[in-house]
Amino acid sequence: MPSETPAACTGYEPKIVAFVCTWCTYTGADLAGTSRLQMPPNVRVVRLNCSSRVDPLFVMKAFERGADGVIVSGCHPGDCHYSTGNYFARRRFAIFNELLDFMGVDSRRLTMSWVSASQGGKWRDVVSETVAHVKELGPFHRYRQLEREERP
């Protein structure tokens, strides 16, 4: 199994999965796109009703299926469409972040952010910074082997 090393090879582009709130972050990402803000094309967005609906197993499955990094993003605390969903997500991922290292995943591969519907520029910044950080860490191979073993 290849080790997790910084990407020394040229041409490496990380694969990032973003689990986003439909009410704020997804709308902010849409604003970034319609405003034609330049950002790396490495992110694939998965839209959920609320950031509290992001199960840590979704994050682990993203790594298993080939993601090099994950973004979880929702409404700013206090502005949740469902009142307290983002507080729940914040508590869940504060604990989960500590468990990532135990499970063999560098916790720097997970980004948690708050982006409102009017913050297209902030979404661009989150995406750009995450891609840059994950690019420095290099490709993540550890869980890809598990996915191959599960296939018949």
Secondary structure, DSSP 4 states (H G I P E B T S, - for coil): --------STT----EEEEEETTTHHHHHHHHHHTT----TTEEEEEES-GGG--HHHHHHHHHTT-SEEEEEEPPTT-BTTBSHHHHHHHHHHHHHHHHHHTT--GGGEEEEE--TT-HHHHHHHHHHHHHHHHHH----TTHHHHHHH--
